Structures are given as structure tokens and as C-alpha cells.
Amino acid sequence: MDSGDSTGRTDGVRAWLRGLEVFAGPLAYFDPTTAPADPVGLFLDWLREAVAAGVPDAHAMTLSTVAEDGGPDARVLFLKNVDGAGWQFAAHARSPKGRQLAVRPHAALTFYWPLLGRQVRVRGTVEPAPADQSSADLLARSVSARAEVELGRQSEHLKSAEERDLALREALARIESDPAPGSQQWTLYTLSPAHIEFWQADKSRLHKRLRYERTDPADPWQRHMLWP
Ligand SMILES: Cc1cc2nc3c(=O)[nH]c(=O)nc-3n(C[C@H](O)[C@H](O)[C@H](O)COP(=O)(O)O)c2cc1C
């Protein structure tokens, strides 16, 4: 039985959610038995197919981390690069996620491309990239995005919009007078995966799942199909 909200009406919400169409498609096709030995190439194929199918922000992903209290935390970030070394994203080292990664350098990434009915889950250890790579990423950002980094106060309580706007104007002026990267806190992180799962929705609910696993980056990938 529903516990009810302040109006006691949740049955309507439940029925409405149950009635929403899922995996509307047209779904993509995936045959795990013919998947390549290299998951990076397969991931890039899926990402390109998502972009080509018109999935907005197809390179956005949920980054899940472990918070200081041992509980999970998660937020959406943009993917910066993928290669044999891993999946890269960028963040302020003093933001909550940056501090969490400094203490517990483990994370999971989740991509979902609804138009194709595809999900990719990546899990592994996270390391900051060399400082010159982080500086190059910062310099490639727009001036306003750089100014936001300069503020260095992400996720702190904000007293007023005026206080933020003043700090932002000061940061913009600093960047315009000296465009060299000031913040050493903007950090490119590389997640080196131990698990990568490719998940393809199926209209008849026989979802296809393939997980690549390895315990050491020097080991070859093992491939396992998973029950739906
Ligand atoms: C589509 C999208 C992309 C985002 N990309 C980034 C990003 O690349 N880096 C980043 O630090 N925050 C990004 N954000 C903001 C984060 O979701 C988050 O609000 C912020 O980083 C603070 O997270 P934290 O308090 O857990 O550290 C993005 C948000 C959205 C919705």
C-alpha cells in the first residue's frame, strides 16, 4: 500500500508512471557473441551511434563516488576523452567530488542513450592526470567557464546572487588581464576501468548484457554475458 504524500494521493502518480512508454526506440541491435575483444572501440562505436541518432548530450554521464560518510554520491559530468588509459572527466579538485576522489579514488560512470535503449556502466580507479593536461583542458574552456572555476566555491552555500555576480566579475577581470591558467585546482581525472558493461534494451525484455572484466590493467579483458 502507498504511504501517501501530504494529500494522500499517490495512486495516480503510480498509475501514470506505469503507463509511460519505455524503450520506445527504435532500439539499436547488439549481439554480445560477436563483440570485439577491445571495449574501448565498442564504447566509441556506441557513442558515435548515439550522437548520429540525435541523442542530446550523448557524452554526458553520471559520475558516482563514495562520500566522506561512506554513502554514495552522484552527479552528471561531460566525458572529456576515452582511450586505452581510460575514461576522462574534469572537475574542480576542491569540489565535493574532487575531495571524495582524493580520499576514495574509486568511481563508476553511467551512460544512458534512450533513443537506442543503450546503457554503459564503467567502474574503476581514478587518478588525476598530469598537471599540464589539466591546464590545457582549463585553457580550452570558455572565459565564463574558466571564471566559474576560478571562484573555486562549487557546491558551497550561496548567500545571494549579488555576491556570486560580483565574484564572477572579479574572476573575469583577472582572466582578461592575465589569461595564463591561475587555478591549479581544475583537474582532469582518468578512470582506469576494471569493469565495463554494455547493456542493450530489447522490446521483449530479453535485454542483452556483456561485461568486460579485468583485475589488472596489464591483463587481457575477459568477456561475460550477464542474465538480463
Ligand atoms: C550535462 C551536465 C554536464 C556537466 N558537466 C560537468 C563537468 O564536466 N564538470 C563538472 O565539474 N561539473 C559538471 N556539471 C555539474 C555537475 O553535475 C555538478 O552539479 C557539479 O560538478 C557539483 O558537483 P559536486 O557537488 O558533487 O562536486 C554538469 C552538469 C550537467 C547537467
The ligand as an ORCA input file, in Angstrom:
! r2SCAN-3c Opt
* xyz 0 1
  C      25.047     17.765    -18.651
  C      25.902     18.246    -17.497
  C      27.276     18.280    -17.647
  C      28.084     18.698    -16.588
  N      29.449     18.661    -16.746
  C      30.241     18.945    -15.703
  C      31.660     18.778    -15.818
  O      32.196     18.358    -16.863
  N      32.421     19.067    -14.719
  C      31.850     19.499    -13.532
  O      32.602     19.733    -12.575
  N      30.518     19.649    -13.393
  C      29.693     19.385    -14.443
  N      28.331     19.500    -14.312
  C      27.778     19.945    -12.980
  C      27.728     18.740    -12.010
  O      26.614     17.910    -12.323
  C      27.613     19.150    -10.539
  O      26.470     19.947    -10.330
  C      28.820     19.942    -10.019
  O      30.032     19.473    -10.604
  C      28.927     19.863     -8.488
  O      29.091     18.509     -8.105
  P      29.637     18.072     -6.635
  O      28.980     18.972     -5.634
  O      29.191     16.653     -6.485
  O      31.130     18.201     -6.662
  C      27.488     19.118    -15.354
  C      26.097     19.072    -15.224
  C      25.316     18.636    -16.274
  C      23.804     18.558    -16.071
*
